[in-house]
Every structure is written in structure tokens, then in C-alpha cells.
């Protein structure tokens, strides 16, 4: 489970991260990241799992797997990092390890693009 202090809850944070952040696509995920200038401590992670992923049971299963993967990468994030993970329809068939690996790969690609700042 992702601790509450690391969850992105405000829609404005989601919107800013998606619209102004760096985007990297993976087979089952799209990851958006940006650095936040506010003084809120700790990285924040938000999930977007739309109805395109499947019915409610499938969406909740994907959400649980993504929260588990997000918890595993918390130590790799800086205190100003904001991350939004959008699940693609193929994510309903992916196992947790695959989702975590795709998340790690996306964050590495973002670091390479930005010169290692994220």
C-alpha cells in the first residue's frame, strides 16, 4: 500500500503534472513527472485508471498493483517529484513485477532526458 503522505489527491496537481510534466510511454503505462516548487514535503504519486482498463474489479486490481509498484520506487524519487501513472488497457493483463519494471524503466528514461535531475 502507498502511504497517504505520498498520495496525490488534488486534481490541480494531477492536471499540472500531466500538462506540464515529462511524458514517457511504456506498453502498459504512461508516466508523467515534474518537479514541484511548493514546500510540500515528500514525493507525490497519483494514479489514473480509466474505464478503458476494464470493469470495476479489473480497475481496482490494476490500481492495487500500481500502488504496490509505486511504493517500491519511492526511495528513487526526490522530495519535489510529482508522478502521475496512467494505466493503459493492456495493464489489466500485466503482473505486478512487470508494472514495477515498466515504472522503473520510464523513470530512468525521464532521468536520461532531463540530465539526471529526477
TORZA-533380 format. One record per atom (N, C-alpha, C): residue in one letter; atom name; x, y, z. Coordinates in Angstrom, 1 decimal. Each point is the difference from the previous one (the first is absolute). Layout:
BEGIN
<atom "A", "CA", <X, Y, Z>>
...
This chain:
BEGIN
<atom "X", "N", <0.8, -1.2, 0.0>>
<atom "X", "CA", <-0.8, 1.2, 0.0>>
<atom "X", "C", <0.9, 1.2, 0.0>>
<atom "X", "N", <-0.5, 1.1, -0.7>>
<atom "X", "CA", <0.8, 1.2, -0.1>>
<atom "X", "C", <-0.5, 0.9, 1.2>>
<atom "X", "N", <1.0, 0.4, 0.9>>
<atom "X", "CA", <-0.4, 0.8, 1.1>>
<atom "X", "C", <-0.7, 1.3, -0.4>>
<atom "X", "N", <-0.9, 0.5, 0.8>>
<atom "X", "CA", <-0.9, 1.1, -0.3>>
<atom "X", "C", <0.8, 1.3, -0.3>>
<atom "X", "N", <1.2, 0.2, 0.7>>
<atom "X", "CA", <0.8, 1.2, -0.2>>
<atom "X", "C", <0.6, 0.1, -1.4>>
<atom "X", "N", <0.0, -1.1, -0.7>>
<atom "X", "CA", <0.6, 0.0, -1.3>>
<atom "X", "C", <-1.1, 0.0, -1.1>>
<atom "X", "N", <-1.2, 0.0, 0.3>>
<atom "X", "CA", <-1.1, 0.0, -1.0>>
<atom "X", "C", <-0.3, 1.4, -0.5>>
<atom "X", "N", <-0.2, 0.1, -1.3>>
<atom "X", "CA", <-0.4, 1.2, -0.6>>
<atom "X", "C", <-1.5, 0.0, 0.1>>
<atom "X", "N", <-0.6, 1.0, 0.6>>
<atom "X", "CA", <-1.4, 0.0, 0.2>>
<atom "X", "C", <-0.7, 1.2, -0.7>>
<atom "X", "N", <0.7, 1.1, -0.3>>
<atom "X", "CA", <-0.7, 1.2, -0.6>>
<atom "X", "C", <0.0, -0.1, -1.5>>
<atom "X", "N", <-1.1, 0.3, -0.6>>
<atom "X", "CA", <-0.1, -0.1, -1.4>>
<atom "X", "C", <0.9, 1.0, -0.7>>
<atom "X", "N", <0.3, 1.1, 0.6>>
<atom "X", "CA", <0.9, 1.0, -0.6>>
<atom "X", "C", <1.4, -0.6, -0.1>>
<atom "X", "N", <0.4, -0.8, 1.0>>
<atom "X", "CA", <1.3, -0.6, -0.1>>
<atom "X", "C", <0.1, -1.0, -1.2>>
<atom "X", "N", <-1.1, -0.8, -0.1>>
<atom "X", "CA", <-0.1, -0.9, -1.2>>
<atom "X", "C", <0.1, 0.8, -1.3>>
<atom "X", "N", <-0.8, 1.0, -0.1>>
<atom "X", "CA", <0.0, 0.8, -1.2>>
<atom "X", "C", <1.3, 0.6, -0.4>>
<atom "X", "N", <0.7, 0.6, 1.0>>
<atom "X", "CA", <1.3, 0.6, -0.3>>
<atom "X", "C", <1.0, -1.0, -0.3>>
<atom "X", "N", <0.0, -1.1, 0.6>>
<atom "X", "CA", <1.0, -1.1, -0.3>>
<atom "X", "C", <-0.2, -0.5, -1.4>>
<atom "X", "N", <-1.2, -0.3, -0.4>>
<atom "X", "CA", <-0.3, -0.5, -1.3>>
<atom "X", "C", <0.2, 1.0, -1.1>>
<atom "X", "N", <-0.4, 1.3, 0.2>>
<atom "X", "CA", <0.2, 1.0, -1.0>>
<atom "X", "C", <1.4, 0.5, -0.1>>
<atom "X", "N", <0.7, 0.2, 1.1>>
<atom "X", "CA", <1.3, 0.6, -0.1>>
<atom "X", "C", <1.2, -0.9, 0.3>>
<atom "X", "N", <-0.3, -1.3, 0.3>>
<atom "X", "CA", <1.0, -0.9, 0.3>>
<atom "X", "C", <0.6, -0.7, -1.2>>
<atom "X", "N", <1.0, -0.8, 0.3>>
<atom "X", "CA", <0.6, -0.8, -1.0>>
<atom "X", "C", <-0.7, -1.3, -0.1>>
<atom "X", "N", <-0.3, -0.4, -1.3>>
<atom "X", "CA", <-0.8, -1.2, -0.2>>
<atom "X", "C", <0.8, -1.1, -0.6>>
<atom "X", "N", <-0.1, -1.2, 0.5>>
<atom "X", "CA", <0.6, -1.2, -0.6>>
<atom "X", "C", <-1.0, -1.1, 0.0>>
<atom "X", "N", <-0.1, -0.7, -1.2>>
<atom "X", "CA", <-0.9, -1.0, -0.2>>
<atom "X", "C", <0.7, -1.4, 0.1>>
<atom "X", "N", <-0.7, -0.9, 0.6>>
<atom "X", "CA", <0.4, -1.4, 0.1>>
<atom "X", "C", <-1.1, -0.9, -0.6>>
<atom "X", "N", <0.2, -1.3, -0.2>>
<atom "X", "CA", <-1.1, -0.8, -0.5>>
<atom "X", "C", <-1.3, 0.0, 0.8>>
<atom "X", "N", <0.1, 0.1, 1.3>>
<atom "X", "CA", <-1.2, -0.1, 0.9>>
<atom "X", "C", <-0.3, 1.3, 0.7>>
<atom "X", "N", <0.9, 1.0, 0.0>>
<atom "X", "CA", <-0.1, 1.2, 0.8>>
<atom "X", "C", <0.5, 1.2, -0.8>>
<atom "X", "N", <-0.5, 1.2, 0.4>>
<atom "X", "CA", <0.6, 1.2, -0.4>>
<atom "X", "C", <0.3, 0.8, 1.3>>
<atom "X", "N", <1.2, 0.4, 0.1>>
<atom "X", "CA", <0.5, 0.7, 1.3>>
<atom "X", "C", <0.3, 1.4, -0.3>>
<atom "X", "N", <-0.5, 0.9, 0.8>>
<atom "X", "CA", <0.3, 1.4, -0.1>>
<atom "X", "C", <0.7, 0.4, 1.3>>
<atom "X", "N", <1.0, 0.8, -0.1>>
<atom "X", "CA", <0.7, 0.5, 1.2>>
<atom "X", "C", <0.3, 1.5, -0.2>>
<atom "X", "N", <0.1, 0.7, 1.1>>
<atom "X", "CA", <0.5, 1.4, 0.1>>
<atom "X", "C", <0.5, 0.3, 1.4>>
<atom "X", "N", <0.8, 1.0, 0.1>>
<atom "X", "CA", <0.5, 0.5, 1.3>>
<atom "X", "C", <-1.0, 1.1, 0.4>>
<atom "X", "N", <-0.4, -0.1, 1.3>>
<atom "X", "CA", <-0.9, 1.0, 0.5>>
<atom "X", "C", <0.8, 1.0, 0.9>>
<atom "X", "N", <-0.3, 1.3, -0.2>>
<atom "X", "CA", <0.7, 1.0, 0.8>>
<atom "X", "C", <-0.6, 0.3, 1.3>>
<atom "X", "N", <-1.2, -0.6, 0.3>>
<atom "X", "CA", <-0.6, 0.3, 1.3>>
<atom "X", "C", <0.8, -0.7, 1.1>>
<atom "X", "N", <-0.4, 0.4, 1.2>>
<atom "X", "CA", <0.8, -0.5, 1.2>>
<atom "X", "C", <-0.6, -1.3, 0.6>>
<atom "X", "N", <-0.9, -0.6, -0.7>>
<atom "X", "CA", <-0.6, -1.3, 0.5>>
<atom "X", "C", <1.1, -1.1, 0.0>>
<atom "X", "N", <0.2, -0.6, 1.2>>
<atom "X", "CA", <1.1, -1.0, 0.1>>
<atom "X", "C", <-0.3, -1.3, -0.7>>
<atom "X", "N", <1.0, -0.7, -0.5>>
<atom "X", "CA", <-0.2, -1.3, -0.5>>
<atom "X", "C", <-0.5, -0.1, -1.4>>
<atom "X", "N", <0.4, -1.0, -0.7>>
<atom "X", "CA", <-0.5, -0.2, -1.4>>
<atom "X", "C", <-1.5, -0.3, 0.1>>
<atom "X", "N", <-0.8, 0.3, -1.0>>
<atom "X", "CA", <-1.4, -0.3, -0.1>>
<atom "X", "C", <-0.2, -0.8, -1.3>>
<atom "X", "N", <-0.8, -1.0, 0.2>>
<atom "X", "CA", <-0.3, -0.9, -1.2>>
<atom "X", "C", <-1.5, -0.1, -0.1>>
<atom "X", "N", <-0.5, 0.1, -1.2>>
<atom "X", "CA", <-1.4, -0.1, -0.4>>
<atom "X", "C", <-0.2, -1.1, -1.0>>
<atom "X", "N", <-1.2, -0.6, 0.1>>
<atom "X", "CA", <-0.4, -1.0, -1.0>>
<atom "X", "C", <-1.2, 0.4, -0.8>>
<atom "X", "N", <0.0, -0.4, -1.3>>
<atom "X", "CA", <-1.1, 0.2, -0.8>>
<atom "X", "C", <-0.3, -1.3, -0.7>>
<atom "X", "N", <-1.2, -0.6, 0.4>>
<atom "X", "CA", <-0.4, -1.3, -0.5>>
<atom "X", "C", <-1.4, 0.2, -0.6>>
<atom "X", "N", <-0.1, 0.2, -1.3>>
<atom "X", "CA", <-1.3, 0.3, -0.6>>
<atom "X", "C", <-0.9, -1.2, -0.2>>
<atom "X", "N", <-1.2, 0.2, -0.5>>
<atom "X", "CA", <-0.9, -1.1, -0.3>>
<atom "X", "C", <0.5, -0.8, -1.2>>
<atom "X", "N", <0.9, 0.6, -0.8>>
<atom "X", "CA", <0.5, -0.7, -1.1>>
<atom "X", "C", <0.8, -1.3, 0.4>>
<atom "X", "N", <0.5, 0.0, 1.3>>
<atom "X", "CA", <0.8, -1.1, 0.5>>
<atom "X", "C", <-0.9, -1.2, 0.2>>
<atom "X", "N", <-1.3, 0.2, 0.4>>
<atom "X", "CA", <-0.9, -1.1, 0.2>>
<atom "X", "C", <-1.1, 0.4, 1.0>>
<atom "X", "N", <-0.6, -1.0, 0.5>>
<atom "X", "CA", <-1.1, 0.2, 0.9>>
<atom "X", "C", <0.6, 0.4, 1.4>>
<atom "X", "N", <-0.8, 0.2, 1.0>>
<atom "X", "CA", <0.4, 0.5, 1.3>>
<atom "X", "C", <1.0, -1.0, 0.7>>
<atom "X", "N", <-0.3, -1.2, -0.1>>
<atom "X", "CA", <0.9, -1.0, 0.6>>
<atom "X", "C", <1.4, 0.0, -0.7>>
<atom "X", "N", <0.0, 0.1, -1.3>>
<atom "X", "CA", <1.3, 0.0, -0.7>>
<atom "X", "C", <0.8, 1.3, 0.3>>
<atom "X", "N", <-0.8, 1.2, 0.1>>
<atom "X", "CA", <0.7, 1.3, 0.3>>
<atom "X", "C", <0.6, 0.0, 1.4>>
<atom "X", "N", <-0.8, -0.6, 0.9>>
<atom "X", "CA", <0.5, 0.0, 1.4>>
<atom "X", "C", <1.3, -0.9, 0.1>>
<atom "X", "N", <0.0, -1.1, -0.7>>
<atom "X", "CA", <1.1, -0.9, 0.0>>
<atom "X", "C", <1.2, 0.7, -0.6>>
<atom "X", "N", <-0.1, 0.7, -1.1>>
<atom "X", "CA", <1.1, 0.8, -0.6>>
<atom "X", "C", <0.4, 1.1, 1.0>>
<atom "X", "N", <-0.9, 0.6, 0.6>>
<atom "X", "CA", <0.4, 1.1, 1.0>>
<atom "X", "C", <0.8, -0.6, 1.1>>
<atom "X", "N", <-0.4, -1.1, 0.6>>
<atom "X", "CA", <0.8, -0.6, 1.1>>
<atom "X", "C", <1.4, -0.4, -0.5>>
<atom "X", "N", <0.1, -0.5, -1.2>>
<atom "X", "CA", <1.3, -0.4, -0.5>>
<atom "X", "C", <0.9, 1.2, -0.2>>
<atom "X", "N", <-0.6, 1.1, -0.5>>
<atom "X", "CA", <0.7, 1.2, -0.3>>
<atom "X", "C", <0.5, 0.7, 1.3>>
<atom "X", "N", <-0.9, 0.0, 1.0>>
<atom "X", "CA", <0.4, 0.5, 1.4>>
<atom "X", "C", <1.2, -0.8, 0.5>>
<atom "X", "N", <-0.1, -1.3, -0.1>>
<atom "X", "CA", <1.1, -0.8, 0.4>>
<atom "X", "C", <1.3, 0.3, -0.7>>
<atom "X", "N", <-0.1, 0.2, -1.3>>
<atom "X", "CA", <1.2, 0.4, -0.8>>
<atom "X", "C", <0.5, 1.4, 0.4>>
<atom "X", "N", <-0.9, 0.9, 0.2>>
<atom "X", "CA", <0.4, 1.4, 0.4>>
<atom "X", "C", <0.7, 0.0, 1.3>>
<atom "X", "N", <-0.5, -0.8, 0.9>>
<atom "X", "CA", <0.7, -0.1, 1.3>>
<atom "X", "C", <1.5, -0.5, -0.1>>
<atom "X", "N", <0.2, -0.9, -0.9>>
<atom "X", "CA", <1.3, -0.5, -0.2>>
<atom "X", "C", <1.0, 1.0, -0.6>>
<atom "X", "N", <-0.5, 1.1, -0.7>>
<atom "X", "CA", <0.9, 0.9, -0.6>>
<atom "X", "C", <0.1, 1.3, 0.8>>
<atom "X", "N", <-0.7, 0.1, 1.2>>
<atom "X", "CA", <0.1, 1.3, 0.8>>
<atom "X", "C", <1.4, 0.4, 0.3>>
<atom "X", "N", <0.9, -0.9, 0.3>>
<atom "X", "CA", <1.3, 0.4, 0.4>>
<atom "X", "C", <0.8, 0.6, -1.1>>
<atom "X", "N", <-0.4, -0.3, -1.3>>
<atom "X", "CA", <0.6, 0.6, -1.2>>
<atom "X", "C", <-0.4, 1.4, -0.3>>
<atom "X", "N", <-1.0, 0.5, 0.7>>
<atom "X", "CA", <-0.6, 1.3, -0.3>>
<atom "X", "C", <0.6, 1.1, 1.0>>
<atom "X", "N", <0.1, 1.2, -0.6>>
<atom "X", "CA", <0.3, 1.1, 0.9>>
<atom "X", "C", <-1.2, 0.6, 0.7>>
<atom "X", "N", <0.2, 0.9, 1.0>>
<atom "X", "CA", <-1.1, 0.5, 0.7>>
<atom "X", "C", <-0.9, 0.9, -0.8>>
<atom "X", "N", <0.5, 0.6, -1.1>>
<atom "X", "CA", <-0.8, 0.9, -0.8>>
<atom "X", "C", <-0.7, -0.7, -1.2>>
<atom "X", "N", <0.3, -1.3, -0.2>>
<atom "X", "CA", <-0.5, -0.7, -1.1>>
<atom "X", "C", <-1.5, -0.3, 0.1>>
<atom "X", "N", <-0.7, 0.2, -1.1>>
<atom "X", "CA", <-1.4, -0.3, -0.2>>
<atom "X", "C", <-0.1, -1.0, -1.2>>
<atom "X", "N", <-0.7, -1.1, 0.3>>
<atom "X", "CA", <-0.1, -1.0, -1.1>>
<atom "X", "C", <-1.5, -0.4, -0.1>>
<atom "X", "N", <-0.4, -0.1, -1.3>>
<atom "X", "CA", <-1.4, -0.5, -0.3>>
<atom "X", "C", <0.2, -1.2, -0.8>>
<atom "X", "N", <-0.6, -1.1, 0.4>>
<atom "X", "CA", <0.1, -1.3, -0.8>>
<atom "X", "C", <-1.4, -0.2, -0.6>>
<atom "X", "N", <-0.1, -0.1, -1.3>>
<atom "X", "CA", <-1.2, -0.2, -0.7>>
<atom "X", "C", <0.0, -1.5, -0.6>>
<atom "X", "N", <-0.9, -0.8, 0.4>>
<atom "X", "CA", <-0.1, -1.4, -0.4>>
<atom "X", "C", <-0.6, 0.0, -1.4>>
<atom "X", "N", <0.6, -0.8, -0.9>>
<atom "X", "CA", <-0.6, -0.2, -1.3>>
<atom "X", "C", <-0.8, -1.3, 0.1>>
<atom "X", "N", <-0.9, -0.2, -1.0>>
<atom "X", "CA", <-0.9, -1.2, 0.1>>
<atom "X", "C", <0.8, -1.4, 0.1>>
<atom "X", "N", <1.2, -0.1, -0.5>>
<atom "X", "CA", <0.7, -1.2, 0.0>>
<atom "X", "C", <0.5, -0.3, 1.5>>
<atom "X", "N", <0.0, 1.0, 0.8>>
<atom "X", "CA", <0.5, -0.2, 1.4>>
<atom "X", "C", <-0.8, -1.0, 0.8>>
<atom "X", "N", <-1.3, -0.2, -0.4>>
<atom "X", "CA", <-0.8, -1.0, 0.7>>
<atom "X", "C", <0.5, -1.4, 0.0>>
<atom "X", "N", <0.9, -0.3, -1.1>>
<atom "X", "CA", <0.5, -1.3, -0.1>>
<atom "X", "C", <1.5, -0.1, 0.5>>
<atom "X", "N", <0.5, 1.1, 0.5>>
<atom "X", "CA", <1.4, 0.0, 0.4>>
<atom "X", "C", <0.1, -0.4, 1.5>>
<atom "X", "N", <1.1, -0.7, 0.3>>
<atom "X", "CA", <0.2, -0.4, 1.4>>
<atom "X", "C", <0.8, 1.2, 0.7>>
<atom "X", "N", <0.0, 0.0, 1.3>>
<atom "X", "CA", <0.5, 1.1, 0.8>>
<atom "X", "C", <1.5, 0.2, -0.3>>
<atom "X", "N", <0.8, -1.0, -0.2>>
<atom "X", "CA", <1.4, 0.1, -0.3>>
<atom "X", "C", <0.2, 0.8, -1.3>>
<atom "X", "N", <-0.8, -0.4, -1.0>>
<atom "X", "CA", <0.1, 0.7, -1.3>>
<atom "X", "C", <-0.3, 1.5, 0.1>>
<atom "X", "N", <-1.1, 0.3, 0.8>>
<atom "X", "CA", <-0.4, 1.4, 0.2>>
<atom "X", "C", <1.1, 0.8, 0.7>>
<atom "X", "N", <0.6, -0.6, 1.0>>
<atom "X", "CA", <1.1, 0.6, 0.7>>
<atom "X", "C", <1.2, 0.2, -0.9>>
<atom "X", "N", <0.4, -0.9, -0.8>>
<atom "X", "CA", <1.1, 0.1, -0.9>>
<atom "X", "C", <-0.3, 1.1, -1.0>>
<atom "X", "N", <-1.2, 0.1, -0.6>>
<atom "X", "CA", <-0.3, 1.0, -0.9>>
<atom "X", "C", <0.1, 1.4, 0.6>>
<atom "X", "N", <-0.5, 0.1, 1.3>>
<atom "X", "CA", <0.1, 1.3, 0.7>>
<atom "X", "C", <1.4, 0.4, 0.2>>
<atom "X", "N", <0.9, -1.0, 0.4>>
<atom "X", "CA", <1.4, 0.3, 0.2>>
<atom "X", "C", <0.7, 0.4, -1.3>>
<atom "X", "N", <-0.4, -0.7, -1.1>>
<atom "X", "CA", <0.6, 0.4, -1.3>>
<atom "X", "C", <-0.4, 1.4, -0.5>>
<atom "X", "N", <-1.3, 0.3, 0.3>>
<atom "X", "CA", <-0.5, 1.3, -0.4>>
<atom "X", "C", <0.8, 1.1, 0.8>>
<atom "X", "N", <0.1, -0.2, 1.3>>
<atom "X", "CA", <0.8, 1.0, 0.8>>
<atom "X", "C", <1.4, 0.1, -0.4>>
<atom "X", "N", <0.6, -1.1, -0.4>>
<atom "X", "CA", <1.4, 0.1, -0.5>>
<atom "X", "C", <0.1, 0.8, -1.3>>
<atom "X", "N", <-1.0, -0.2, -0.9>>
<atom "X", "CA", <0.0, 0.7, -1.3>>
<atom "X", "C", <-0.2, 1.5, 0.3>>
<atom "X", "N", <-0.8, 0.3, 0.9>>
<atom "X", "CA", <-0.3, 1.5, 0.3>>
<atom "X", "C", <1.3, 0.6, 0.6>>
<atom "X", "N", <0.7, -0.8, 0.9>>
<atom "X", "CA", <1.3, 0.5, 0.5>>
<atom "X", "C", <1.0, 0.3, -1.1>>
<atom "X", "N", <0.1, -0.9, -1.0>>
<atom "X", "CA", <0.9, 0.2, -1.1>>
<atom "X", "C", <-0.3, 1.2, -0.8>>
<atom "X", "N", <-1.3, 0.2, -0.2>>
<atom "X", "CA", <-0.5, 1.2, -0.8>>
<atom "X", "C", <0.4, 1.3, 0.7>>
<atom "X", "N", <-0.2, 0.0, 1.3>>
<atom "X", "CA", <0.1, 1.2, 0.8>>
<atom "X", "C", <1.4, 0.2, 0.5>>
<atom "X", "N", <0.9, -0.9, -0.3>>
<atom "X", "CA", <1.4, 0.1, 0.5>>
<atom "X", "C", <0.2, -0.4, 1.4>>
<atom "X", "N", <-0.9, -0.9, 0.5>>
<atom "X", "CA", <0.2, -0.6, 1.4>>
<atom "X", "C", <-0.6, 0.8, 1.1>>
<atom "X", "N", <-0.9, 1.0, -0.3>>
<atom "X", "CA", <-0.6, 0.8, 1.1>>
<atom "X", "C", <-1.1, -0.7, 0.7>>
<atom "X", "N", <-0.7, -1.0, -0.6>>
<atom "X", "CA", <-1.1, -0.6, 0.7>>
<atom "X", "C", <0.3, -1.3, 0.6>>
